[in-house]
């Protein structure tokens, strides 16, 4: 008596697939005739295939390695077997997570070029990280799970975005806003309004007052008498200070410092 010879023709032994349900196909031959073909996946039950000498079976796989067996039974009850292994890897549908760590969201800078850095992670692997500024490609980051890049800004508010891709081209993003402000080169304007120039007073202590203005804002106003130490006045745009005079002529100087120093 000769045993039937079943052969699995698809998929190949050791194949890797990305779909959970696959159609297993094959052939079976016997000298007296094939009566039945059945297929078993892992520890599942034996189930009949469609066809005998040419047969097919829809197999449901588990994640990872699967054992697929086929048995052919001839009309006399003799049986023969074939077996393969197939690895099922589900498609990657999880997007990477990416975070911009520096600079912080809402930062204001005075340099048109900034260093951006952060992290990215994925359940399989981060393939690449790209930086965009205001929707335009700016740089390919150096590194993946820990990355950095130098990008150029335009004057005003900039949206800096990090885009991380995994091996399946899934996309994860993070963005911040950074404001680039041109360096302030305009000096404040300060004026002493009281006393007036060349005024004559008859008391040692007097109150000096005045105004100060700047395009960015005044941080402080200070007053000096006769080259002595600087004393901070009260107020900024409208300021005043009490000073002590020496007998005879006194030189009073006021200076204003803006927010850019």
Secondary structure, 3 states (H helix, E strand, C coil): CCCCEEEEEECCCCEEECCCEEEEEEEEECCCCEEEEEEEECCCCCEECECCCEEEEEEECCCEEEEEEEEEEECCCCEEEEEEEEEECCCCCCCCEEEEEECCCCEEECCCEEEEEEEEECCCCEEEEEEEECCEEEEECECCCEEEEEEECCCEEEEEEEEEEECCCCEEEEEEEEEECCCCCCCCEEEEEECCCCCCCCCCEEEEEEEEECCCCEEEEEEEECCCCCEECECCCEEEEEEECCCCCCCEEEEEEECCC
